[in-house]
Amino acid sequence: MFPNKMNEAEVYRLYRDYVIPSYQREPLCLVKGNGAWVTDIKGRRYLDFFPGWAVSGLGHCHPGVVRAIVNQAEMALHFSNNFYQPYQAKLARTIVKASFPGKCFFANSGAEVNEAAIKLARIYGYRTGGRYQIISFDRSFHGRTLATIALTGQYKVKRGFAPLPQGFWKAKFNDLESVKKSVNPKTSAIFVEPIQGEGGVRPATAEFLKGLRKMCDDNRIMLIFDEVQTGMGRTGKLFAYQNYGVTPDAMTLAKTLGGGIPIGALVVRKDFADLLQPGTHASTFGGNPLACSAALAVFETIEKENLLDNTLKMGAYLKEILKGISPLVKEVRGAGLMLGLELTKEGAGIVAEARKNGLLINCTQKKVLRIMPPLTITQKEIDLGVSILQKCLN
């Protein structure tokens, strides 16, 4: 039985019988994607303004990424990290040249590279006086492993998993005084998202990030940015930290980095890059030739198609028209094509209504609609998406 010969009811039955129900799935079975559009098993098309949690940041099945994947698949899919391979080397150089002088470690997801960053912070602290505590922030989100949910500042992801790994302290986002009260002789790192995605699309202020940088410098603490969602052009800069003039000591990337193929990267400043020696950390599939080829194609596409300029232009246009879309909208915030609409009511019903009308969006923190279309989005597609959303809101 081939998937394209199945009907919707059969797919739902197989999920019910054989797939662990760890996701709250919407009643929609997708089979195809192209650009900003996806098609369900019945042949109906939807405008996707939240493509794979920003994984498909260049749109679905971008031709350049698909071509790179096909070409590499004919050569090799996987080599052990016990050996050298050219695409991983080239990708590491590309990331470092685009960000800050340092080195890269590759894994398969944002949670995995955040785990790697936690271990980096721990080993740094161990070598500088037995420090181990990591400060993160309320409403933050860093992954679903035990360590990353301990790092995350939302109780809902922790419920039922105690006891969690220790050594994680929470401070208030955009509140330097709160951080100062949390820093102590055992603090080894501060872990922050430049824009909190799952936390309600809440941007850090420049004053806050600059204050964190100074605090870390003064206390020999690592400053780590989680750019899993904000990285790779989402805010109009290749990396969100470049909007602030604040360079972290380490940065995590994933989602759009692979254009649809699983890959994550930990980028570490030269001063700290050699702390993870053989035997301290590893990833079997991390940095395989297929994933690295896809990521290189993402970098090439962003540059060739001027997608940073498009993100700034379309993001400003989208943000402006969203401001007057409905009396239900309390605030529009974010940067580039990472926008959040905070509503005066809960948004789950609006997400469902938008889906029925052919638009896919997301709701977080109960009242914040997340609007994150691909960096390739056109004005015509934005106008269509906003018209659907306005209909659902009003």
ROTOR-287836 format. One line per 2 residues: number of its first residue (from 1); their letters; for each residue x, y, z of C-alpha. Coordinates in nm, 3 decimals, decimal comma, always signed. Each point is the difference from the previous one (the first is absolute). Layout:
NUM> A> X/Y/Z  ...
This chain:
1> MF> +0,000/+0,000/+0,000  +0,161/+0,325/-0,116
3> PN> -0,075/+0,328/+0,179  -0,131/+0,165/-0,316
5> KM> -0,260/-0,280/-0,031  -0,132/+0,049/+0,353
7> NE> -0,298/+0,211/+0,095  -0,028/+0,236/+0,294
9> AE> -0,195/-0,241/+0,219  +0,265/-0,271/-0,047
11> VY> +0,279/+0,240/+0,101  -0,189/+0,105/+0,313
13> RL> -0,064/-0,366/+0,089  +0,368/-0,091/-0,034
15> YR> +0,098/+0,294/+0,220  -0,254/-0,105/+0,260
17> DY> +0,124/-0,361/+0,000  +0,376/+0,040/-0,043
19> VI> +0,126/+0,353/+0,077  +0,059/+0,116/+0,359
21> PS> -0,242/+0,290/+0,062  +0,259/+0,251/+0,119
23> YQ> -0,125/+0,277/-0,231  -0,322/+0,199/-0,007
25> RE> -0,062/-0,046/-0,372  -0,232/+0,210/-0,210
27> PL> -0,247/-0,192/-0,221  +0,203/+0,048/-0,315
29> CL> +0,201/-0,256/-0,197  +0,270/+0,166/-0,214
31> VK> +0,167/-0,168/-0,297  +0,174/+0,274/-0,199
33> GN> +0,166/+0,338/+0,041  +0,114/+0,263/-0,247
35> GA> +0,120/+0,345/+0,102  -0,245/+0,157/+0,243
37> WV> -0,265/-0,260/-0,080  -0,084/-0,351/+0,120
39> TD> -0,252/-0,250/-0,136  -0,201/-0,249/+0,203
41> IK> -0,088/-0,358/-0,088  -0,330/+0,116/-0,152
43> GR> +0,177/+0,242/-0,234  -0,092/+0,320/+0,183
45> RY> +0,269/+0,269/+0,019  +0,088/+0,211/+0,306
47> LD> +0,212/+0,312/+0,037  +0,261/-0,090/+0,262
49> FF> +0,091/+0,291/+0,229  +0,171/-0,229/+0,253
51> PG> +0,196/-0,244/-0,219  +0,114/-0,290/+0,216
53> WA> +0,070/+0,218/+0,308  +0,226/+0,210/-0,230
55> VS> +0,192/-0,305/-0,126  -0,109/+0,070/-0,357
57> GL> +0,128/+0,355/+0,021  +0,069/+0,016/-0,373
59> GH> -0,344/-0,140/-0,073  -0,084/-0,362/-0,061
61> CH> +0,227/-0,191/-0,241  +0,209/+0,295/-0,114
63> PG> +0,154/-0,109/-0,334  +0,355/+0,087/+0,106
65> VV> -0,024/-0,206/+0,318  -0,171/-0,292/-0,177
67> RA> +0,269/+0,000/-0,269  +0,277/-0,008/+0,261
69> IV> -0,170/-0,289/+0,182  -0,049/-0,205/-0,317
71> NQ> +0,358/+0,055/-0,116  +0,142/-0,096/+0,339
73> AE> -0,230/-0,302/+0,037  +0,159/-0,145/-0,313
75> MA> +0,345/+0,033/+0,158  -0,040/-0,091/+0,369
77> LH> -0,257/+0,042/+0,275  +0,210/-0,059/+0,309
79> FS> +0,358/-0,035/+0,119  +0,117/-0,055/+0,355
81> NN> +0,136/+0,304/+0,182  +0,314/-0,205/+0,057
83> FY> +0,093/+0,112/-0,350  +0,033/+0,334/-0,178
85> QP> -0,247/+0,103/-0,267  +0,002/+0,316/-0,213
87> YQ> -0,357/+0,126/+0,038  +0,014/+0,016/+0,379
89> AK> +0,329/+0,189/-0,020  -0,141/+0,243/-0,256
91> LA> -0,320/+0,058/+0,198  +0,194/+0,071/+0,322
93> RT> +0,210/+0,257/-0,185  -0,311/+0,157/-0,157
95> IV> -0,174/+0,039/+0,338  +0,307/+0,142/+0,172
97> KA> +0,074/+0,245/-0,281  -0,361/+0,121/+0,018
99> SF> -0,002/+0,037/+0,380  +0,305/+0,028/+0,227
101> PG> +0,348/-0,160/+0,019  -0,038/-0,346/+0,150
103> KC> -0,082/-0,363/-0,071  -0,311/-0,217/-0,048
105> FF> -0,147/-0,321/+0,136  -0,281/-0,165/-0,199
107> AN> -0,301/-0,198/+0,118  -0,353/-0,064/-0,129
109> SG> -0,229/+0,248/+0,176  -0,029/+0,309/+0,214
111> AE> -0,046/-0,200/+0,320  +0,317/-0,198/-0,074
113> VN> +0,220/+0,302/-0,056  -0,148/+0,169/+0,306
115> EA> +0,101/-0,314/+0,193  +0,348/+0,038/-0,147
117> AI> +0,007/+0,365/+0,111  -0,103/-0,103/+0,352
119> KL> +0,288/-0,248/+0,011  +0,236/+0,266/-0,134
121> AR> -0,108/+0,238/+0,277  +0,042/-0,274/+0,260
123> IY> +0,350/-0,099/-0,111  +0,100/+0,367/-0,017
125> GY> -0,123/+0,049/+0,355  +0,172/-0,318/+0,118
127> RT> +0,331/+0,128/-0,131  -0,044/+0,346/+0,151
129> GG> -0,067/-0,076/+0,364  -0,270/-0,265/+0,013
131> RY> -0,283/+0,220/-0,130  -0,307/-0,170/-0,146
133> QI> -0,309/+0,220/+0,025  -0,166/+0,132/-0,316
135> IS> -0,243/+0,292/+0,004  -0,290/+0,005/-0,248
137> FD> -0,325/+0,196/-0,010  -0,370/-0,015/+0,069
139> RS> -0,208/-0,104/-0,303  +0,311/-0,127/-0,178
141> FH> -0,005/-0,323/-0,200  +0,310/-0,205/-0,083
143> GR> -0,113/-0,354/-0,084  -0,161/-0,318/+0,130
145> TL> +0,288/-0,202/+0,145  +0,032/-0,019/+0,379
147> AT> +0,279/+0,257/+0,011  -0,165/+0,240/-0,244
149> IA> -0,336/-0,009/+0,179  +0,191/+0,073/+0,322
151> LT> +0,152/+0,297/-0,185  -0,340/+0,107/-0,137
153> GQ> -0,193/+0,263/+0,195  -0,348/-0,150/-0,038
155> YK> -0,147/-0,238/+0,256  -0,236/-0,169/-0,248
157> VK> +0,289/-0,186/-0,171  +0,139/-0,123/+0,334
159> RG> -0,319/-0,145/+0,147  +0,034/-0,370/+0,075
161> FA> +0,375/-0,029/-0,063  +0,147/+0,073/+0,343
163> PL> +0,264/-0,028/+0,125  +0,167/+0,208/-0,269
165> PQ> +0,374/+0,067/-0,038  +0,113/+0,263/+0,247
167> GF> +0,199/+0,320/-0,041  -0,246/+0,209/-0,204
169> WK> -0,109/+0,339/+0,134  -0,271/+0,226/-0,142
171> AK> -0,001/+0,378/-0,032  -0,248/+0,245/-0,152
173> FN> +0,034/+0,068/-0,371  +0,099/+0,361/-0,082
175> DL> +0,072/+0,065/+0,370  +0,372/+0,050/+0,074
177> ES> -0,058/+0,045/+0,372  -0,158/-0,344/+0,015
179> VK> +0,307/-0,148/-0,170  +0,238/+0,180/+0,235
181> KS> -0,182/-0,156/+0,295  +0,040/-0,346/-0,156
183> VN> +0,371/+0,020/-0,084  +0,222/-0,160/+0,265
185> PK> +0,347/-0,160/+0,024  -0,139/-0,328/-0,142
187> TS> -0,144/+0,157/-0,318  +0,171/-0,126/-0,317
189> AI> -0,235/+0,123/-0,276  -0,303/+0,210/-0,092
191> FV> -0,225/-0,154/-0,269  -0,240/+0,230/-0,187
193> EP> -0,216/+0,022/-0,314  +0,034/+0,339/-0,178
195> IQ> -0,371/-0,036/-0,073  -0,203/-0,244/+0,206
197> GE> -0,204/-0,199/-0,251  -0,199/-0,249/+0,204
199> GG> -0,008/+0,261/+0,275  -0,227/+0,226/-0,206
201> VR> +0,231/+0,159/-0,261  +0,161/+0,231/+0,256
203> PA> +0,313/+0,185/-0,123  +0,285/+0,073/+0,237
205> TA> +0,083/+0,368/+0,033  +0,342/+0,123/-0,113
207> EF> +0,063/+0,130/+0,351  -0,070/-0,344/+0,145
209> LK> +0,233/-0,195/-0,231  +0,276/+0,258/+0,031
211> GL> -0,038/-0,015/+0,376  +0,027/-0,380/-0,008
213> RK> +0,316/+0,026/-0,210  +0,164/+0,234/+0,251
215> MC> -0,113/-0,212/+0,294  +0,150/-0,311/-0,160
217> DD> +0,326/+0,177/-0,081  +0,031/+0,136/+0,354
219> NR> -0,063/-0,341/+0,159  +0,170/-0,239/-0,247
221> IM> -0,341/-0,147/-0,091  -0,085/-0,143/-0,343
223> LI> -0,277/+0,175/-0,194  -0,192/-0,250/-0,217
225> FD> -0,267/+0,098/-0,252  -0,268/-0,248/-0,105
227> EV> -0,058/+0,095/-0,365  -0,172/-0,324/-0,097
229> QT> -0,305/+0,194/-0,117  +0,141/+0,351/-0,055
231> GM> +0,305/-0,109/-0,200  +0,048/-0,031/-0,377
233> GR> -0,164/+0,325/-0,104  -0,328/-0,014/+0,189
235> TG> +0,041/+0,352/+0,150  +0,148/+0,165/-0,311
237> KL> +0,359/-0,063/+0,108  +0,164/-0,337/-0,051
239> FA> +0,014/-0,035/+0,379  -0,217/+0,197/+0,241
241> YQ> +0,294/+0,106/+0,220  +0,122/+0,212/-0,293
243> NY> -0,301/+0,230/+0,057  +0,131/+0,085/+0,346
245> GV> +0,375/+0,044/-0,043  +0,052/-0,262/+0,273
247> TP> +0,207/-0,307/-0,086  -0,054/-0,313/+0,212
249> DA> +0,266/-0,249/+0,106  -0,205/-0,282/-0,151
251> MT> -0,310/-0,025/-0,217  -0,233/-0,286/-0,092
253> LA> -0,163/-0,038/-0,340  -0,246/-0,247/-0,155
255> KT> -0,341/+0,018/-0,175  +0,055/+0,210/-0,318
257> LG> +0,370/-0,098/-0,005  -0,081/-0,325/-0,184
259> GG> -0,283/+0,129/-0,218  -0,210/-0,301/+0,104
261> IP> +0,277/-0,250/+0,078  +0,077/-0,062/+0,371
263> IG> +0,316/+0,179/+0,110  +0,113/+0,208/+0,295
265> AL> +0,320/+0,194/+0,060  +0,175/+0,128/+0,311
267> VV> +0,227/+0,290/-0,089  +0,262/+0,078/+0,265
269> RK> +0,237/+0,295/+0,026  +0,369/-0,083/-0,033
271> DF> +0,069/+0,056/+0,371  -0,232/-0,291/+0,089
273> AD> -0,002/-0,210/-0,318  +0,248/-0,267/+0,109
275> LL> -0,162/-0,084/+0,335  -0,194/-0,293/-0,148
277> QP> +0,279/-0,248/-0,067  -0,038/-0,361/-0,127
279> GT> -0,216/-0,198/+0,238  -0,188/+0,298/+0,144
281> HA> -0,278/+0,021/-0,259  -0,110/-0,157/-0,329
283> ST> -0,286/-0,049/-0,246  -0,025/-0,305/-0,227
285> FG> -0,196/+0,170/-0,277  +0,114/+0,356/+0,068
287> GN> +0,156/+0,179/-0,295  -0,061/-0,278/-0,250
289> PL> +0,063/+0,081/-0,369  -0,370/+0,021/-0,092
291> AC> -0,088/+0,249/+0,275  +0,311/+0,210/-0,059
293> SA> -0,066/+0,017/-0,374  -0,354/+0,122/+0,068
295> AL> +0,125/+0,263/+0,247  +0,259/+0,128/-0,246
297> AV> -0,278/+0,036/-0,258  -0,201/+0,203/+0,255
299> FE> +0,288/+0,245/+0,047  +0,048/+0,025/-0,376
301> TI> -0,371/+0,060/-0,062  -0,031/+0,270/+0,267
303> EK> +0,285/+0,191/-0,165  -0,092/-0,057/-0,366
305> EN> -0,367/+0,085/+0,042  +0,059/+0,297/+0,235
307> LL> -0,231/-0,158/+0,256  +0,122/+0,218/+0,286
309> DN> -0,120/+0,306/-0,191  -0,329/-0,174/-0,079
311> TL> -0,043/-0,092/+0,366  +0,047/+0,360/+0,111
313> KM> -0,228/+0,138/-0,271  -0,278/-0,258/+0,031
315> GA> +0,033/-0,009/+0,379  -0,051/+0,377/+0,029
317> YL> -0,296/-0,017/-0,241  -0,159/-0,291/+0,186
319> KE> +0,049/+0,158/+0,342  -0,156/+0,327/-0,109
321> IL> -0,317/-0,151/-0,146  -0,041/-0,237/+0,296
323> KG> -0,017/+0,297/+0,239  -0,339/+0,104/-0,130
325> IS> -0,142/-0,341/-0,077  -0,247/-0,030/+0,289
327> PL> -0,103/+0,150/+0,335  +0,089/-0,341/+0,147
329> VK> +0,371/+0,070/-0,060  +0,158/+0,147/+0,312
331> EV> +0,359/+0,021/-0,132  +0,210/-0,099/-0,301
333> RG> +0,365/-0,068/+0,082  +0,309/-0,172/-0,137
335> AG> +0,255/+0,061/-0,273  +0,021/-0,087/-0,367
337> LM> -0,226/-0,294/-0,074  -0,023/-0,111/+0,362
339> LG> -0,315/+0,172/+0,122  -0,244/-0,053/+0,284
341> LE> -0,354/+0,134/+0,034  -0,104/+0,018/+0,362
343> LT> -0,379/-0,021/+0,019  -0,254/+0,106/+0,259
345> KE> -0,143/-0,355/-0,008  +0,138/-0,352/-0,036
347> GA> +0,112/-0,083/-0,353  -0,049/-0,376/-0,043
349> GI> -0,338/+0,047/-0,164  +0,141/+0,256/-0,242
351> VA> +0,278/-0,242/-0,102  -0,263/-0,266/-0,071
353> EA> -0,218/+0,244/-0,194  +0,300/+0,117/-0,204
355> RK> +0,080/-0,360/-0,089  -0,357/-0,056/-0,121
357> NG> +0,044/+0,307/-0,224  +0,335/-0,112/-0,144
359> LL> +0,258/+0,170/+0,225  +0,238/-0,176/+0,242
361> IN> +0,119/+0,196/+0,305  +0,092/-0,081/+0,361
363> CT> -0,107/+0,116/+0,346  +0,230/+0,011/+0,303
365> QK> -0,045/+0,121/+0,357  -0,376/-0,039/-0,062
367> KV> -0,047/+0,350/-0,144  +0,292/+0,057/-0,240
369> LR> -0,039/-0,089/-0,368  +0,338/-0,078/-0,156
371> IM> +0,041/+0,115/-0,359  +0,325/-0,128/-0,154
373> PP> -0,034/-0,042/-0,378  +0,300/-0,114/-0,207
375> LT> +0,269/+0,253/-0,086  -0,106/-0,038/-0,365
377> IT> -0,353/+0,130/+0,064  -0,147/+0,246/-0,250
379> QK> -0,219/+0,304/+0,061  -0,285/-0,168/-0,185
381> EI> +0,020/-0,301/+0,232  +0,014/+0,227/+0,305
383> DL> -0,310/+0,187/-0,118  -0,185/-0,328/-0,045
385> GV> +0,108/-0,135/+0,338  -0,093/+0,320/+0,183
387> SI> -0,340/+0,013/-0,170  -0,074/-0,354/+0,125
389> LQ> +0,122/+0,081/+0,349  -0,204/+0,321/+0,012
391> KC> -0,311/-0,193/-0,096  +0,064/-0,248/+0,281
393> LN> +0,066/+0,271/+0,259  -0,301/+0,210/-0,088
